[in-house]
Amino acid sequence: MATTKKKLVQWDPVRVKAELLAKYPSKVARKRAKQIMLNEALANETPEISANVRTTPGIITMRGCTYAGCKGVIMGPTRDIVNLVHGPIGCGFYAWLTRRNQTNAGPDGENYMNYCFSTDMQDSDIIFGGEKKLAQAIQEAYDLFHPRSIAVFATCPVGLIGDDIHTVAKRMKEKFGDCNVYAFSCEGYKGVSQSAGHHIANNQVFKHIVGENDAEKPGKYKINLLGEYNIGGDGFEIERIFKKCGITSIATFSGNSTYDQFASAHKADLNAVMCHRSINYVADMLETKFGIPWVKVNFIGADATAKSLRKIAQYFADQELVDLVEAVIAEEMPEVLAARTEVRTRTEGKTAMMFVGGSRAHHYKELFNEMGMKTISAGYEFGHRDDYEGRQVIPTLEVDADSRNIEEIHVEADETRYKPRKTPAEFKSLEEAGYTFKHYDGLVPDMDKGTIIIDDLNQYEAEKLVELMKPDIFCAGIKEKYSIQKLGVPMKQLHSYDSGGPYAGFKGAVNFYQEIDRLVNSRVWSYMQAPWQKNPELSAAYGWE
Amino acid sequence: MLLRHTPKEITERSALAINPAKTCQPIGAMYAALGIHGCLPHSHGSQGCCAYHRSALTRHYKEPVSAATSSFTEGASVFGGQANMLQAIDNIFAVYDPEIIAIHTTCLSETIGDDLKQIKKKAEAEGKIPKGKEIISCSTPSYVGSHVTGFSSMVTSMAKMAEPTGKKNGKLNIIPGWVEPADMEEIKRLVGLAGVKSILFPDTSGVLNGPLSGEYKMFPEGGTTVKELKSTGDSIGTLALGEWCSGEAARWLDAKMKVPCRVLDMPFGLSATDRFIDALRMIAGVSVPEEIALERGQLVDMISDMHQYLYHKKVALVGDPDQLLAMTEFLVSLDMCPIHIVTGTPGKKFEERIKEITKDMPFAVNVRAKGDMFLLHQWIKNEPVDLLIGNTYCKYIARDEDVPLVRWGFPILDRQGHQYFPTVGYKGGLRLLEKILGVLLDRLDRDAPEHSFELVM
């Protein structure tokens, strides 16, 4: 029973995997076996996992769709673009303020984050087509708000009925002249998960916005922060640290971002990639077209934050920046260490499981490490093999039939604006100093031997894992939260942060320590049995006897 | 200002919906299906819908909401989702073992024209449905109606499970409509107090307001059983609460099973509860017990005690048609003035009935079916109100316009209580009134100058 304080539950990963698979029909068992990997931590070779493959029907997946990946994740957080959903009302409604991308309306005050815009397609639009209504809706949005940009998102039926949203968008853009209108073919059925939506968003942002503003941006050490969505204010905390270090953020993709940030992204000198899965496409394209290199960073965890800041400073190779970064780390860390020491007395040795989207299951391992907690099982909803095993596997990846129709756009070096940010000699010396550009090692190498890595975890496996391995905390999303808690195991949402946060940066680390301490040590887990259930064998007697 | 781009000046929009006062059909079907004991709802479409619907219901109830999906890929979207559904049926029964799978559709499977009945037949023919297990389905195209429509369609599919034996069961069917689990419990309590035996369907009490005990049951104790649903054809009659939510199912049982029905308003507030209790008494041939009369008297007492704070206060309302009709009537009965009323769900009758209920009001009443919250906000800017009643999305308007808000309806994402405390019946009326008075009096306290800051209200 989860109420009893148990430590070091004995579990054998091979047996856990066998138990997870035992209940499945044989075909499903074969498929799932490839998506459940026991981490052997081999010296030279990481075992292979099957990922980014179609969801098994009826299995109760945690996954969402391409529209969610495109509109919900990447494009949703930009405050001054009117995001117009072309479809029946649901898709617009469910993505309305449900991800906690915080925004600051800024001096111009343009902020459409609190609005939901939809063409609210009706059956007549399905029958006769929705292009006219879409054009009219774009017109009405323009007349009402005069935004600098309107983005159109396709939903499931749009592709089926053949609405040409790109032509409509182009026509309206030409008509307005002062409003960039473009569209995303992110129908929910494309690909196998949110991931296809990321790719589609990356392509269109790059095609239609990046590079639109050539004005010089003031400031030193110019970077873009890619794949940071400012959930619970994470981006604000990172921004605070950057400011202190004198690092200039040109664009964030896309937490608390603006249209102009995207348009000016090519003016940065380094791309720092947080969420590899969602934004690595833009990182690659910015490099190819404009010559901006990218590095993987992680601002989740105080130690990881310090490491990432040093990585950025090392790149710019300017002593002033190096010194400032060290000074900032020295100033910020004492408070973090004090909080860490304090909670560690209560969190040391506890175990965690994490099944989150496409990057957090890895990033948050850092925070748990800092608290002396061990991650015994982890996985992604929609990571690809490179997110698990590292980008070196990319050349061996085969695109299967379900993802073949996701457009790969071809980008070439910009004739006039391509500019290498470093000389070949400078790159070489950085690399010799251990610097790795354009690389991500993935989750697997960071996981301990004997841990279990699971792709596209489903409801049955989640319950079974908790039952067999009894973690002290389980991290996933809203759909998993309450069933896990019914089992008596604290559950932390690592998508929405359960209204908490920020968890990034130095202040975020302190927040997270305190939150996890609260959860794993809460008294509530001791209340599950009533006194009369704890001692059922005793017969009741009158209290005054 | 959170909604700083909303202008006071109202321009007609024919294509652009902003801040909808509705969502799409399948979530209603999912909610209704959760009111069947041992049921796993299934979404026949691409998996994003299912994830969104589960998340929305979970955020509202703070409870697990299980549902499966056919997880359409692009191939299935072009060539049909039959193979996906058949696989899903296999996997669901093997892994999750529900008593019944209740399938609904999405705009995807509806647009491509998948035939659920035919898929079910094929599943039966291939022996994919284990003995004693059931599959029901309904068509819930997201581009028609709203979440309320989807709810109604699934409830109708539940009614269609009726298998009359020719022998009356002596029970009354009660279709409560889309109300909270606590409301369903309250309706059962009232019916029980009146000494009437009933089959309530759907019934999410005990499903979406469960305990924490260290055990997770995907299929909790609650829910209307399949056996009960089959028995609805033998009932003495059906009381359907809410035209939009429950009317269709009740009329189907009436027309096809010869179970006579009456369609009433949802029993929110004094008068609608009066009509519900009265109908219950007449149909079942029982007398109303003193306990119910006492509860009614308490509600009337509270109205008279606090009337001065309610009189002629202007109210804006947004939500679903059945709930809004009853609430509007309740507000009128309190001598309050509901002046702006919006539902996103289409239906001309809604506007007509609101006009009828509010015809004696001293103010003009704005009412719109198929409206949205952007329009509601503009109305409020043009004619301010003292109180706003609606779901959590109203908090943005409430803060911008500095209007007290009572959270009521679906979804409520930022408060709790709705899953545990009813707002139907006289007891629910007391709670609604308490909530309304609470926010109005809090506002008085907040705004009163020091010399008139009163201890006693």
HADDOCK unambig.tbl for C-alpha pairs under 7 A between the chains (distance, minus, plus):
assign (segid A and resid 2 and name CA) (segid B and resid 214 and name CA) 6.74 0.50 0.50
assign (segid A and resid 23 and name CA) (segid B and resid 95 and name CA) 6.17 0.50 0.50
assign (segid A and resid 24 and name CA) (segid B and resid 94 and name CA) 6.70 0.50 0.50
assign (segid A and resid 24 and name CA) (segid B and resid 95 and name CA) 6.35 0.50 0.50
assign (segid A and resid 25 and name CA) (segid B and resid 94 and name CA) 6.90 0.50 0.50
assign (segid A and resid 55 and name CA) (segid B and resid 71 and name CA) 6.26 0.50 0.50
assign (segid A and resid 57 and name CA) (segid B and resid 69 and name CA) 6.08 0.50 0.50
assign (segid A and resid 57 and name CA) (segid B and resid 70 and name CA) 4.62 0.50 0.50
assign (segid A and resid 57 and name CA) (segid B and resid 71 and name CA) 5.38 0.50 0.50
assign (segid A and resid 57 and name CA) (segid B and resid 84 and name CA) 5.87 0.50 0.50
assign (segid A and resid 57 and name CA) (segid B and resid 87 and name CA) 6.10 0.50 0.50
assign (segid A and resid 57 and name CA) (segid B and resid 88 and name CA) 4.53 0.50 0.50
assign (segid A and resid 58 and name CA) (segid B and resid 68 and name CA) 4.93 0.50 0.50
assign (segid A and resid 58 and name CA) (segid B and resid 69 and name CA) 5.30 0.50 0.50
assign (segid A and resid 58 and name CA) (segid B and resid 70 and name CA) 5.90 0.50 0.50
assign (segid A and resid 58 and name CA) (segid B and resid 88 and name CA) 3.92 0.50 0.50
assign (segid A and resid 58 and name CA) (segid B and resid 89 and name CA) 6.68 0.50 0.50
assign (segid A and resid 58 and name CA) (segid B and resid 91 and name CA) 5.70 0.50 0.50
assign (segid A and resid 58 and name CA) (segid B and resid 92 and name CA) 5.39 0.50 0.50
assign (segid A and resid 59 and name CA) (segid B and resid 68 and name CA) 6.51 0.50 0.50
assign (segid A and resid 59 and name CA) (segid B and resid 91 and name CA) 6.33 0.50 0.50
assign (segid A and resid 59 and name CA) (segid B and resid 92 and name CA) 6.56 0.50 0.50
assign (segid A and resid 60 and name CA) (segid B and resid 67 and name CA) 6.55 0.50 0.50
assign (segid A and resid 60 and name CA) (segid B and resid 68 and name CA) 4.78 0.50 0.50
assign (segid A and resid 60 and name CA) (segid B and resid 69 and name CA) 6.77 0.50 0.50
assign (segid A and resid 62 and name CA) (segid B and resid 51 and name CA) 6.82 0.50 0.50
assign (segid A and resid 63 and name CA) (segid B and resid 47 and name CA) 6.91 0.50 0.50
assign (segid A and resid 63 and name CA) (segid B and resid 51 and name CA) 6.70 0.50 0.50
assign (segid A and resid 64 and name CA) (segid B and resid 47 and name CA) 5.73 0.50 0.50
assign (segid A and resid 64 and name CA) (segid B and resid 48 and name CA) 4.03 0.50 0.50
assign (segid A and resid 64 and name CA) (segid B and resid 51 and name CA) 5.53 0.50 0.50
assign (segid A and resid 65 and name CA) (segid B and resid 47 and name CA) 6.15 0.50 0.50
assign (segid A and resid 65 and name CA) (segid B and resid 48 and name CA) 4.22 0.50 0.50
assign (segid A and resid 88 and name CA) (segid B and resid 142 and name CA) 5.86 0.50 0.50
assign (segid A and resid 88 and name CA) (segid B and resid 143 and name CA) 5.03 0.50 0.50
assign (segid A and resid 89 and name CA) (segid B and resid 23 and name CA) 5.77 0.50 0.50
assign (segid A and resid 89 and name CA) (segid B and resid 24 and name CA) 5.81 0.50 0.50
assign (segid A and resid 90 and name CA) (segid B and resid 23 and name CA) 5.05 0.50 0.50
assign (segid A and resid 90 and name CA) (segid B and resid 24 and name CA) 4.64 0.50 0.50
assign (segid A and resid 93 and name CA) (segid B and resid 20 and name CA) 6.99 0.50 0.50
assign (segid A and resid 93 and name CA) (segid B and resid 23 and name CA) 6.14 0.50 0.50
assign (segid A and resid 94 and name CA) (segid B and resid 52 and name CA) 6.08 0.50 0.50
assign (segid A and resid 114 and name CA) (segid B and resid 2 and name CA) 6.60 0.50 0.50
assign (segid A and resid 114 and name CA) (segid B and resid 3 and name CA) 6.52 0.50 0.50
assign (segid A and resid 115 and name CA) (segid B and resid 18 and name CA) 6.78 0.50 0.50
assign (segid A and resid 115 and name CA) (segid B and resid 19 and name CA) 5.88 0.50 0.50
assign (segid A and resid 116 and name CA) (segid B and resid 18 and name CA) 5.47 0.50 0.50
assign (segid A and resid 116 and name CA) (segid B and resid 19 and name CA) 4.85 0.50 0.50
assign (segid A and resid 117 and name CA) (segid B and resid 16 and name CA) 6.88 0.50 0.50
assign (segid A and resid 117 and name CA) (segid B and resid 17 and name CA) 5.85 0.50 0.50
assign (segid A and resid 117 and name CA) (segid B and resid 18 and name CA) 4.79 0.50 0.50
assign (segid A and resid 117 and name CA) (segid B and resid 19 and name CA) 6.64 0.50 0.50
assign (segid A and resid 118 and name CA) (segid B and resid 16 and name CA) 6.03 0.50 0.50
assign (segid A and resid 118 and name CA) (segid B and resid 17 and name CA) 5.14 0.50 0.50
assign (segid A and resid 118 and name CA) (segid B and resid 18 and name CA) 6.49 0.50 0.50
assign (segid A and resid 119 and name CA) (segid B and resid 15 and name CA) 5.84 0.50 0.50
assign (segid A and resid 119 and name CA) (segid B and resid 16 and name CA) 5.19 0.50 0.50
assign (segid A and resid 119 and name CA) (segid B and resid 17 and name CA) 5.87 0.50 0.50
assign (segid A and resid 120 and name CA) (segid B and resid 17 and name CA) 6.20 0.50 0.50
assign (segid A and resid 121 and name CA) (segid B and resid 143 and name CA) 5.67 0.50 0.50
assign (segid A and resid 122 and name CA) (segid B and resid 143 and name CA) 4.48 0.50 0.50
assign (segid A and resid 122 and name CA) (segid B and resid 144 and name CA) 5.86 0.50 0.50
assign (segid A and resid 123 and name CA) (segid B and resid 143 and name CA) 5.39 0.50 0.50
assign (segid A and resid 123 and name CA) (segid B and resid 144 and name CA) 6.04 0.50 0.50
assign (segid A and resid 133 and name CA) (segid B and resid 15 and name CA) 5.48 0.50 0.50
assign (segid A and resid 136 and name CA) (segid B and resid 15 and name CA) 5.85 0.50 0.50
assign (segid A and resid 137 and name CA) (segid B and resid 15 and name CA) 4.75 0.50 0.50
assign (segid A and resid 137 and name CA) (segid B and resid 16 and name CA) 4.45 0.50 0.50
assign (segid A and resid 140 and name CA) (segid B and resid 13 and name CA) 6.75 0.50 0.50
assign (segid A and resid 140 and name CA) (segid B and resid 16 and name CA) 6.49 0.50 0.50
assign (segid A and resid 145 and name CA) (segid B and resid 5 and name CA) 6.72 0.50 0.50
assign (segid A and resid 156 and name CA) (segid B and resid 107 and name CA) 6.95 0.50 0.50
assign (segid A and resid 156 and name CA) (segid B and resid 108 and name CA) 5.54 0.50 0.50
assign (segid A and resid 157 and name CA) (segid B and resid 107 and name CA) 6.15 0.50 0.50
assign (segid A and resid 157 and name CA) (segid B and resid 108 and name CA) 5.51 0.50 0.50
assign (segid A and resid 157 and name CA) (segid B and resid 111 and name CA) 6.42 0.50 0.50
assign (segid A and resid 188 and name CA) (segid B and resid 46 and name CA) 6.32 0.50 0.50
assign (segid A and resid 188 and name CA) (segid B and resid 48 and name CA) 6.49 0.50 0.50
assign (segid A and resid 189 and name CA) (segid B and resid 46 and name CA) 5.40 0.50 0.50
assign (segid A and resid 189 and name CA) (segid B and resid 72 and name CA) 5.92 0.50 0.50
assign (segid A and resid 189 and name CA) (segid B and resid 73 and name CA) 5.07 0.50 0.50
assign (segid A and resid 189 and name CA) (segid B and resid 74 and name CA) 5.28 0.50 0.50
assign (segid A and resid 189 and name CA) (segid B and resid 77 and name CA) 6.95 0.50 0.50
assign (segid A and resid 190 and name CA) (segid B and resid 73 and name CA) 6.27 0.50 0.50
assign (segid A and resid 190 and name CA) (segid B and resid 74 and name CA) 5.37 0.50 0.50
assign (segid A and resid 191 and name CA) (segid B and resid 73 and name CA) 6.70 0.50 0.50
assign (segid A and resid 192 and name CA) (segid B and resid 73 and name CA) 6.47 0.50 0.50
assign (segid A and resid 402 and name CA) (segid B and resid 73 and name CA) 6.49 0.50 0.50
assign (segid A and resid 402 and name CA) (segid B and resid 74 and name CA) 6.69 0.50 0.50
assign (segid A and resid 478 and name CA) (segid B and resid 55 and name CA) 6.23 0.50 0.50
assign (segid A and resid 479 and name CA) (segid B and resid 54 and name CA) 6.53 0.50 0.50
assign (segid A and resid 479 and name CA) (segid B and resid 55 and name CA) 5.61 0.50 0.50
assign (segid A and resid 479 and name CA) (segid B and resid 58 and name CA) 6.59 0.50 0.50
assign (segid A and resid 479 and name CA) (segid B and resid 64 and name CA) 6.63 0.50 0.50
assign (segid A and resid 482 and name CA) (segid B and resid 62 and name CA) 6.76 0.50 0.50
assign (segid A and resid 482 and name CA) (segid B and resid 63 and name CA) 5.31 0.50 0.50
assign (segid A and resid 482 and name CA) (segid B and resid 64 and name CA) 4.91 0.50 0.50
assign (segid A and resid 483 and name CA) (segid B and resid 64 and name CA) 5.13 0.50 0.50
assign (segid A and resid 483 and name CA) (segid B and resid 216 and name CA) 6.09 0.50 0.50
assign (segid A and resid 486 and name CA) (segid B and resid 212 and name CA) 5.24 0.50 0.50
assign (segid A and resid 486 and name CA) (segid B and resid 213 and name CA) 6.45 0.50 0.50
assign (segid A and resid 486 and name CA) (segid B and resid 214 and name CA) 5.38 0.50 0.50
assign (segid A and resid 486 and name CA) (segid B and resid 215 and name CA) 5.70 0.50 0.50
assign (segid A and resid 486 and name CA) (segid B and resid 216 and name CA) 5.13 0.50 0.50
assign (segid A and resid 487 and name CA) (segid B and resid 214 and name CA) 4.28 0.50 0.50
assign (segid A and resid 487 and name CA) (segid B and resid 215 and name CA) 4.82 0.50 0.50
assign (segid A and resid 487 and name CA) (segid B and resid 216 and name CA) 5.42 0.50 0.50
assign (segid A and resid 488 and name CA) (segid B and resid 214 and name CA) 4.51 0.50 0.50
assign (segid A and resid 528 and name CA) (segid B and resid 212 and name CA) 6.32 0.50 0.50
assign (segid A and resid 528 and name CA) (segid B and resid 213 and name CA) 4.73 0.50 0.50
assign (segid A and resid 528 and name CA) (segid B and resid 214 and name CA) 6.15 0.50 0.50
assign (segid A and resid 529 and name CA) (segid B and resid 213 and name CA) 6.59 0.50 0.50
